[in-house]
Amino acid sequence: MPIRYLVPFILMLTLAGCGAARTTAPDVRYYTLEYQSPTLTGPQAKAVIALNRFGVAPEFNTGKIVYRDLSFGRQEYVYHQWRSAPQALVADYLRRDLQQSGLFLAVNQPGSSLPATHQLEGMVEEWMEVDGEDRWLATASLTITLLDLRARAIPEQVLFQRTYHGSEPAAKKNPGSVVEAMSRVMRALSGRIIADVHAAVK
């Protein structure tokens, strides 16, 4: 190939390579909770539990992992995200743990036609990574309301409304370690919630 054609050809390849480099974005890492359901003991309550759709505080209504790196500051990771929104994760894992506990007659799945005797409502108040100089923490706060659907009067329907808070240190200062710590937080909170629900309905 004559040199007068070779130089433009090489220039065109170089520009194409630069364009490809500019359009290549880092892979997004998606995370979920992983833990064994807490073990609880006690007699089975003759109750059918249904979980209503959980809510979430506006600042945590995102699939991105939220972290606090200074007072009043909230940031989000662009390439580290939850597989589902926090309210969906919490509701799904709590439903699983309620069922695995064996403490209730049944725990309804979404769309179930089985009439429930009790209903759980929840609000994710806090769900984030807290960065400190010495360590990072996974912290969560859940408000749970338990209703007795058999009661006619509204005051009698509300068995309790409580806020559960938990925090665990991450083994390392990275999002993956924070997710592992959040799994421990959720397991502990789930066990406390299930114990309180069982005590209230049995």
PyRosetta script that sets phi, psi and omega in degrees:
from pyrosetta import init, pose_from_sequence

init()
pose = pose_from_sequence("MPIRYLVPFILMLTLAGCGAARTTAPDVRYYTLEYQSPTLTGPQAKAVIALNRFGVAPEFNTGKIVYRDLSFGRQEYVYHQWRSAPQALVADYLRRDLQQSGLFLAVNQPGSSLPATHQLEGMVEEWMEVDGEDRWLATASLTITLLDLRARAIPEQVLFQRTYHGSEPAAKKNPGSVVEAMSRVMRALSGRIIADVHAAVK")
pose.set_psi(1, 129.6)
pose.set_omega(1, 178.7)
pose.set_phi(2, -59.6)
pose.set_psi(2, 147.9)
pose.set_omega(2, -174.5)
pose.set_phi(3, -63.5)
pose.set_psi(3, -28.9)
pose.set_omega(3, -179.2)
pose.set_phi(4, -68.2)
pose.set_psi(4, -21.4)
pose.set_omega(4, 174.7)
pose.set_phi(5, -92.4)
pose.set_psi(5, -28.2)
pose.set_omega(5, -176.4)
pose.set_phi(6, -69.1)
pose.set_psi(6, -41.8)
pose.set_omega(6, -177.5)
pose.set_phi(7, -62.7)
pose.set_psi(7, -49.0)
pose.set_omega(7, 176.5)
pose.set_phi(8, -61.0)
pose.set_psi(8, -34.5)
pose.set_omega(8, -179.5)
pose.set_phi(9, -64.9)
pose.set_psi(9, -44.2)
pose.set_omega(9, 178.7)
pose.set_phi(10, -65.2)
pose.set_psi(10, -40.7)
pose.set_omega(10, 178.6)
pose.set_phi(11, -61.4)
pose.set_psi(11, -40.9)
pose.set_omega(11, 179.4)
pose.set_phi(12, -64.5)
pose.set_psi(12, -40.6)
pose.set_omega(12, 177.8)
pose.set_phi(13, -64.9)
pose.set_psi(13, -39.1)
pose.set_omega(13, 179.8)
pose.set_phi(14, -64.2)
pose.set_psi(14, -44.7)
pose.set_omega(14, 179.0)
pose.set_phi(15, -65.2)
pose.set_psi(15, -38.2)
pose.set_omega(15, 178.2)
pose.set_phi(16, -64.0)
pose.set_psi(16, -39.1)
pose.set_omega(16, 178.4)
pose.set_phi(17, -65.5)
pose.set_psi(17, -39.4)
pose.set_omega(17, 178.2)
pose.set_phi(18, -65.2)
pose.set_psi(18, -38.5)
pose.set_omega(18, 178.8)
pose.set_phi(19, -65.0)
pose.set_psi(19, -39.3)
pose.set_omega(19, 178.8)
pose.set_phi(20, -65.7)
pose.set_psi(20, -37.8)
pose.set_omega(20, -179.5)
pose.set_phi(21, -65.6)
pose.set_psi(21, -36.3)
pose.set_omega(21, -178.6)
pose.set_phi(22, -69.6)
pose.set_psi(22, -29.3)
pose.set_omega(22, -175.6)
pose.set_phi(23, -91.4)
pose.set_psi(23, -6.5)
pose.set_omega(23, -179.9)
pose.set_phi(24, -82.6)
pose.set_psi(24, 118.7)
pose.set_omega(24, -178.5)
pose.set_phi(25, -105.8)
pose.set_psi(25, 149.2)
pose.set_omega(25, 176.2)
pose.set_phi(26, -61.1)
pose.set_psi(26, 150.0)
pose.set_omega(26, 178.3)
pose.set_phi(27, -68.9)
pose.set_psi(27, 141.4)
pose.set_omega(27, 175.3)
pose.set_phi(28, -85.6)
pose.set_psi(28, 130.4)
pose.set_omega(28, 177.4)
pose.set_phi(29, -96.0)
pose.set_psi(29, 128.5)
pose.set_omega(29, -179.1)
pose.set_phi(30, -109.6)
pose.set_psi(30, 139.5)
pose.set_omega(30, -175.5)
pose.set_phi(31, -127.2)
pose.set_psi(31, 155.8)
pose.set_omega(31, 171.4)
pose.set_phi(32, -143.1)
pose.set_psi(32, 174.6)
pose.set_omega(32, 178.7)
pose.set_phi(33, -80.1)
pose.set_psi(33, 147.2)
pose.set_omega(33, 174.5)
pose.set_phi(34, -141.8)
pose.set_psi(34, 112.7)
pose.set_omega(34, 176.2)
pose.set_phi(35, -164.4)
pose.set_psi(35, 156.2)
pose.set_omega(35, 176.1)
pose.set_phi(36, -81.1)
pose.set_psi(36, 140.9)
pose.set_omega(36, 179.8)
pose.set_phi(37, -56.5)
pose.set_psi(37, 139.9)
pose.set_omega(37, 179.0)
pose.set_phi(38, -63.1)
pose.set_psi(38, 147.3)
pose.set_omega(38, 179.7)
pose.set_phi(39, -95.2)
pose.set_psi(39, 122.0)
pose.set_omega(39, 178.0)
pose.set_phi(40, -129.1)
pose.set_psi(40, 151.7)
pose.set_omega(40, -179.4)
pose.set_phi(41, -123.5)
pose.set_psi(41, 157.3)
pose.set_omega(41, 178.9)
pose.set_phi(42, 147.7)
pose.set_psi(42, 167.6)
pose.set_omega(42, 179.0)
pose.set_phi(43, -69.4)
pose.set_psi(43, 147.8)
pose.set_omega(43, 178.7)
pose.set_phi(44, -71.5)
pose.set_psi(44, 128.1)
pose.set_omega(44, 177.4)
pose.set_phi(45, -84.0)
pose.set_psi(45, 140.6)
pose.set_omega(45, 178.9)
pose.set_phi(46, -80.9)
pose.set_psi(46, 66.3)
pose.set_omega(46, -175.8)
pose.set_phi(47, -134.9)
pose.set_psi(47, 141.9)
pose.set_omega(47, 174.0)
pose.set_phi(48, -109.3)
pose.set_psi(48, 117.5)
pose.set_omega(48, -173.2)
pose.set_phi(49, -100.6)
pose.set_psi(49, 132.0)
pose.set_omega(49, 173.3)
pose.set_phi(50, -118.7)
pose.set_psi(50, 141.2)
pose.set_omega(50, 176.7)
pose.set_phi(51, -105.1)
pose.set_psi(51, 124.2)
pose.set_omega(51, 174.7)
pose.set_phi(52, -78.2)
pose.set_psi(52, 162.8)
pose.set_omega(52, 177.3)
pose.set_phi(53, -62.4)
pose.set_psi(53, 129.8)
pose.set_omega(53, -177.1)
pose.set_phi(54, -80.5)
pose.set_psi(54, 150.6)
pose.set_omega(54, 174.2)
pose.set_phi(55, -100.3)
pose.set_psi(55, 178.2)
pose.set_omega(55, -178.9)
pose.set_phi(56, -151.7)
pose.set_psi(56, 144.9)
pose.set_omega(56, 175.3)
pose.set_phi(57, -62.4)
pose.set_psi(57, 142.5)
pose.set_omega(57, -174.4)
pose.set_phi(58, -52.5)
pose.set_psi(58, -38.5)
pose.set_omega(58, -175.2)
pose.set_phi(59, -71.2)
pose.set_psi(59, -14.1)
pose.set_omega(59, 178.7)
pose.set_phi(60, -112.4)
pose.set_psi(60, 10.9)
pose.set_omega(60, -179.6)
pose.set_phi(61, -83.4)
pose.set_psi(61, 67.0)
pose.set_omega(61, -177.8)
pose.set_phi(62, -156.6)
pose.set_psi(62, 152.6)
pose.set_omega(62, 174.9)
pose.set_phi(63, -80.3)
pose.set_psi(63, -13.7)
pose.set_omega(63, 179.7)
pose.set_phi(64, -75.7)
pose.set_psi(64, 146.5)
pose.set_omega(64, 177.4)
pose.set_phi(65, -73.3)
pose.set_psi(65, 122.1)
pose.set_omega(65, -178.7)
pose.set_phi(66, -93.6)
pose.set_psi(66, 138.4)
pose.set_omega(66, 176.8)
pose.set_phi(67, -136.8)
pose.set_psi(67, 151.1)
pose.set_omega(67, 176.1)
pose.set_phi(68, -109.3)
pose.set_psi(68, 117.1)
pose.set_omega(68, -179.4)
pose.set_phi(69, -108.5)
pose.set_psi(69, -5.2)
pose.set_omega(69, 175.3)
pose.set_phi(70, -162.3)
pose.set_psi(70, 166.1)
pose.set_omega(70, -178.1)
pose.set_phi(71, -58.5)
pose.set_psi(71, 132.2)
pose.set_omega(71, 179.1)
pose.set_phi(72, 70.1)
pose.set_psi(72, -1.2)
pose.set_omega(72, -178.3)
pose.set_phi(73, -96.2)
pose.set_psi(73, 138.3)
pose.set_omega(73, 175.1)
pose.set_phi(74, -132.1)
pose.set_psi(74, 127.9)
pose.set_omega(74, 178.6)
pose.set_phi(75, -126.1)
pose.set_psi(75, 167.0)
pose.set_omega(75, 177.7)
pose.set_phi(76, -131.6)
pose.set_psi(76, 140.7)
pose.set_omega(76, 171.1)
pose.set_phi(77, -76.6)
pose.set_psi(77, 136.0)
pose.set_omega(77, 177.8)
pose.set_phi(78, -80.4)
pose.set_psi(78, -38.8)
pose.set_omega(78, -173.1)
pose.set_phi(79, -108.0)
pose.set_psi(79, 13.8)
pose.set_omega(79, 175.1)
pose.set_phi(80, -130.9)
pose.set_psi(80, 113.4)
pose.set_omega(80, -172.5)
pose.set_phi(81, -137.5)
pose.set_psi(81, 154.0)
pose.set_omega(81, 172.2)
pose.set_phi(82, -74.0)
pose.set_psi(82, 147.8)
pose.set_omega(82, 178.8)
pose.set_phi(83, -66.7)
pose.set_psi(83, -31.9)
pose.set_omega(83, 176.1)
pose.set_phi(84, -135.0)
pose.set_psi(84, 163.9)
pose.set_omega(84, 177.2)
pose.set_phi(85, -64.1)
pose.set_psi(85, 151.7)
pose.set_omega(85, -176.4)
pose.set_phi(86, -53.4)
pose.set_psi(86, -41.8)
pose.set_omega(86, -178.2)
pose.set_phi(87, -64.2)
pose.set_psi(87, -34.1)
pose.set_omega(87, 177.6)
pose.set_phi(88, -72.3)
pose.set_psi(88, -41.8)
pose.set_omega(88, 177.3)
pose.set_phi(89, -60.2)
pose.set_psi(89, -48.4)
pose.set_omega(89, -177.8)
pose.set_phi(90, -61.5)
pose.set_psi(90, -47.1)
pose.set_omega(90, -178.6)
pose.set_phi(91, -63.5)
pose.set_psi(91, -43.3)
pose.set_omega(91, -177.3)
pose.set_phi(92, -66.8)
pose.set_psi(92, -43.1)
pose.set_omega(92, -178.6)
pose.set_phi(93, -73.6)
pose.set_psi(93, -34.1)
pose.set_omega(93, 176.4)
pose.set_phi(94, -67.3)
pose.set_psi(94, -39.5)
pose.set_omega(94, 176.2)
pose.set_phi(95, -61.3)
pose.set_psi(95, -44.2)
pose.set_omega(95, 177.8)
pose.set_phi(96, -60.9)
pose.set_psi(96, -45.4)
pose.set_omega(96, -177.4)
pose.set_phi(97, -67.3)
pose.set_psi(97, -38.3)
pose.set_omega(97, 175.7)
pose.set_phi(98, -59.4)
pose.set_psi(98, -43.6)
pose.set_omega(98, -179.5)
pose.set_phi(99, -68.0)
pose.set_psi(99, -43.5)
pose.set_omega(99, -178.4)
pose.set_phi(100, -67.1)
pose.set_psi(100, -23.0)
pose.set_omega(100, -177.4)
pose.set_phi(101, -66.0)
pose.set_psi(101, -29.8)
pose.set_omega(101, -177.8)
pose.set_phi(102, 72.2)
pose.set_psi(102, 11.9)
pose.set_omega(102, -175.8)
pose.set_phi(103, -88.7)
pose.set_psi(103, -4.2)
pose.set_omega(103, -175.7)
pose.set_phi(104, -130.7)
pose.set_psi(104, 155.0)
pose.set_omega(104, -178.4)
pose.set_phi(105, -61.2)
pose.set_psi(105, -42.0)
pose.set_omega(105, 177.3)
pose.set_phi(106, -161.0)
pose.set_psi(106, 156.0)
pose.set_omega(106, 173.0)
pose.set_phi(107, -125.4)
pose.set_psi(107, 115.2)
pose.set_omega(107, -173.4)
pose.set_phi(108, -67.7)
pose.set_psi(108, 141.6)
pose.set_omega(108, 170.6)
pose.set_phi(109, -90.2)
pose.set_psi(109, 160.2)
pose.set_omega(109, 178.0)
pose.set_phi(110, -56.1)
pose.set_psi(110, 132.6)
pose.set_omega(110, -179.9)
pose.set_phi(111, 83.4)
pose.set_psi(111, 4.7)
pose.set_omega(111, -179.3)
pose.set_phi(112, -66.4)
pose.set_psi(112, 143.1)
pose.set_omega(112, 177.9)
pose.set_phi(113, -93.6)
pose.set_psi(113, -0.5)
pose.set_omega(113, 179.8)
pose.set_phi(114, -74.4)
pose.set_psi(114, 123.6)
pose.set_omega(114, 179.5)
pose.set_phi(115, -63.4)
pose.set_psi(115, 135.3)
pose.set_omega(115, -179.7)
pose.set_phi(116, -95.9)
pose.set_psi(116, 148.3)
pose.set_omega(116, 174.8)
pose.set_phi(117, -93.4)
pose.set_psi(117, -26.4)
pose.set_omega(117, -178.1)
pose.set_phi(118, -138.3)
pose.set_psi(118, 152.6)
pose.set_omega(118, -179.5)
pose.set_phi(119, -131.9)
pose.set_psi(119, 137.1)
pose.set_omega(119, 175.8)
pose.set_phi(120, -105.4)
pose.set_psi(120, 130.1)
pose.set_omega(120, 172.7)
pose.set_phi(121, -118.0)
pose.set_psi(121, 147.2)
pose.set_omega(121, -175.6)
pose.set_phi(122, -143.2)
pose.set_psi(122, 157.4)
pose.set_omega(122, 177.9)
pose.set_phi(123, -139.2)
pose.set_psi(123, 124.2)
pose.set_omega(123, 175.6)
pose.set_phi(124, -84.3)
pose.set_psi(124, 105.2)
pose.set_omega(124, -177.5)
pose.set_phi(125, -83.5)
pose.set_psi(125, -31.3)
pose.set_omega(125, -177.4)
pose.set_phi(126, -151.5)
pose.set_psi(126, 139.8)
pose.set_omega(126, -178.5)
pose.set_phi(127, -162.5)
pose.set_psi(127, 87.4)
pose.set_omega(127, -172.6)
pose.set_phi(128, -159.2)
pose.set_psi(128, 169.5)
pose.set_omega(128, 172.5)
pose.set_phi(129, -93.5)
pose.set_psi(129, 134.6)
pose.set_omega(129, 177.6)
pose.set_phi(130, -116.2)
pose.set_psi(130, 115.5)
pose.set_omega(130, -175.7)
pose.set_phi(131, -92.5)
pose.set_psi(131, 121.7)
pose.set_omega(131, 174.3)
pose.set_phi(132, -115.7)
pose.set_psi(132, 171.4)
pose.set_omega(132, -179.7)
pose.set_phi(133, -66.2)
pose.set_psi(133, -38.7)
pose.set_omega(133, -176.3)
pose.set_phi(134, -90.5)
pose.set_psi(134, -32.4)
pose.set_omega(134, -175.7)
pose.set_phi(135, -159.0)
pose.set_psi(135, 163.7)
pose.set_omega(135, 173.4)
pose.set_phi(136, -106.2)
pose.set_psi(136, 146.7)
pose.set_omega(136, -179.9)
pose.set_phi(137, -121.6)
pose.set_psi(137, 149.2)
pose.set_omega(137, 166.2)
pose.set_phi(138, -102.6)
pose.set_psi(138, 126.9)
pose.set_omega(138, -176.3)
pose.set_phi(139, -133.4)
pose.set_psi(139, 141.4)
pose.set_omega(139, -179.0)
pose.set_phi(140, -144.7)
pose.set_psi(140, 150.6)
pose.set_omega(140, 177.9)
pose.set_phi(141, -142.0)
pose.set_psi(141, 125.1)
pose.set_omega(141, -176.9)
pose.set_phi(142, -125.6)
pose.set_psi(142, 132.6)
pose.set_omega(142, 172.6)
pose.set_phi(143, -103.7)
pose.set_psi(143, 124.0)
pose.set_omega(143, -175.3)
pose.set_phi(144, -118.6)
pose.set_psi(144, 133.9)
pose.set_omega(144, 175.9)
pose.set_phi(145, -119.8)
pose.set_psi(145, 128.2)
pose.set_omega(145, 178.5)
pose.set_phi(146, -108.7)
pose.set_psi(146, 125.2)
pose.set_omega(146, -178.4)
pose.set_phi(147, -115.0)
pose.set_psi(147, 141.4)
pose.set_omega(147, 171.9)
pose.set_phi(148, -97.0)
pose.set_psi(148, 105.9)
pose.set_omega(148, -174.7)
pose.set_phi(149, -72.6)
pose.set_psi(149, -9.9)
pose.set_omega(149, -179.8)
pose.set_phi(150, -85.0)
pose.set_psi(150, -18.3)
pose.set_omega(150, -179.2)
pose.set_phi(151, -75.1)
pose.set_psi(151, 143.2)
pose.set_omega(151, -178.3)
pose.set_phi(152, -86.7)
pose.set_psi(152, -42.6)
pose.set_omega(152, -178.0)
pose.set_phi(153, -85.4)
pose.set_psi(153, 140.3)
pose.set_omega(153, -177.5)
pose.set_phi(154, -59.1)
pose.set_psi(154, -44.2)
pose.set_omega(154, 179.0)
pose.set_phi(155, -58.3)
pose.set_psi(155, -30.9)
pose.set_omega(155, -179.8)
pose.set_phi(156, -80.8)
pose.set_psi(156, -17.9)
pose.set_omega(156, 179.7)
pose.set_phi(157, -72.6)
pose.set_psi(157, -35.0)
pose.set_omega(157, -175.7)
pose.set_phi(158, -81.3)
pose.set_psi(158, 108.4)
pose.set_omega(158, 178.8)
pose.set_phi(159, -84.2)
pose.set_psi(159, -38.6)
pose.set_omega(159, 171.3)
pose.set_phi(160, -167.0)
pose.set_psi(160, 159.5)
pose.set_omega(160, 169.1)
pose.set_phi(161, -137.3)
pose.set_psi(161, 117.8)
pose.set_omega(161, -174.5)
pose.set_phi(162, -137.7)
pose.set_psi(162, 151.2)
pose.set_omega(162, 176.4)
pose.set_phi(163, -108.0)
pose.set_psi(163, 129.1)
pose.set_omega(163, -178.3)
pose.set_phi(164, -113.0)
pose.set_psi(164, 128.5)
pose.set_omega(164, -178.4)
pose.set_phi(165, -124.2)
pose.set_psi(165, 140.8)
pose.set_omega(165, 178.2)
pose.set_phi(166, -148.4)
pose.set_psi(166, 153.4)
pose.set_omega(166, -179.8)
pose.set_phi(167, -150.4)
pose.set_psi(167, 138.7)
pose.set_omega(167, 179.2)
pose.set_phi(168, -138.2)
pose.set_psi(168, 142.9)
pose.set_omega(168, 177.5)
pose.set_phi(169, -76.8)
pose.set_psi(169, 144.1)
pose.set_omega(169, 174.8)
pose.set_phi(170, -84.0)
pose.set_psi(170, 143.7)
pose.set_omega(170, -179.6)
pose.set_phi(171, -65.6)
pose.set_psi(171, -33.4)
pose.set_omega(171, 179.4)
pose.set_phi(172, -136.5)
pose.set_psi(172, 165.2)
pose.set_omega(172, 179.4)
pose.set_phi(173, -89.6)
pose.set_psi(173, 72.3)
pose.set_omega(173, 175.0)
pose.set_phi(174, -153.7)
pose.set_psi(174, 157.9)
pose.set_omega(174, -175.6)
pose.set_phi(175, -59.1)
pose.set_psi(175, -36.7)
pose.set_omega(175, 179.5)
pose.set_phi(176, -60.9)
pose.set_psi(176, -41.4)
pose.set_omega(176, 178.4)
pose.set_phi(177, -68.7)
pose.set_psi(177, -33.7)
pose.set_omega(177, 176.8)
pose.set_phi(178, -65.4)
pose.set_psi(178, -40.2)
pose.set_omega(178, 178.2)
pose.set_phi(179, -63.5)
pose.set_psi(179, -41.0)
pose.set_omega(179, 177.4)
pose.set_phi(180, -62.1)
pose.set_psi(180, -40.7)
pose.set_omega(180, 177.5)
pose.set_phi(181, -67.3)
pose.set_psi(181, -37.5)
pose.set_omega(181, 178.4)
pose.set_phi(182, -65.0)
pose.set_psi(182, -31.9)
pose.set_omega(182, 175.8)
pose.set_phi(183, -62.8)
pose.set_psi(183, -40.4)
pose.set_omega(183, 177.0)
pose.set_phi(184, -66.5)
pose.set_psi(184, -39.2)
pose.set_omega(184, 177.4)
pose.set_phi(185, -60.6)
pose.set_psi(185, -48.0)
pose.set_omega(185, -177.4)
pose.set_phi(186, -64.6)
pose.set_psi(186, -37.3)
pose.set_omega(186, 178.5)
pose.set_phi(187, -62.9)
pose.set_psi(187, -44.1)
pose.set_omega(187, -179.9)
pose.set_phi(188, -65.9)
pose.set_psi(188, -44.4)
pose.set_omega(188, -180.0)
pose.set_phi(189, -65.0)
pose.set_psi(189, -41.4)
pose.set_omega(189, 179.8)
pose.set_phi(190, -60.5)
pose.set_psi(190, -43.3)
pose.set_omega(190, 179.1)
pose.set_phi(191, -62.1)
pose.set_psi(191, -40.8)
pose.set_omega(191, 179.1)
pose.set_phi(192, -67.3)
pose.set_psi(192, -41.3)
pose.set_omega(192, -179.9)
pose.set_phi(193, -64.6)
pose.set_psi(193, -46.9)
pose.set_omega(193, -178.8)
pose.set_phi(194, -61.8)
pose.set_psi(194, -42.0)
pose.set_omega(194, 178.0)
pose.set_phi(195, -61.1)
pose.set_psi(195, -41.5)
pose.set_omega(195, -179.9)
pose.set_phi(196, -69.4)
pose.set_psi(196, -39.0)
pose.set_omega(196, 177.7)
pose.set_phi(197, -63.6)
pose.set_psi(197, -44.7)
pose.set_omega(197, -179.2)
pose.set_phi(198, -62.8)
pose.set_psi(198, -42.5)
pose.set_omega(198, 179.0)
pose.set_phi(199, -63.5)
pose.set_psi(199, -32.9)
pose.set_omega(199, -176.3)
pose.set_phi(200, -80.0)
pose.set_psi(200, -26.7)
pose.set_omega(200, -174.0)
pose.set_phi(201, -105.0)
pose.set_psi(201, -15.8)
pose.set_omega(201, -173.7)
pose.set_phi(202, -73.0)
pose.dump_pdb("model.pdb")
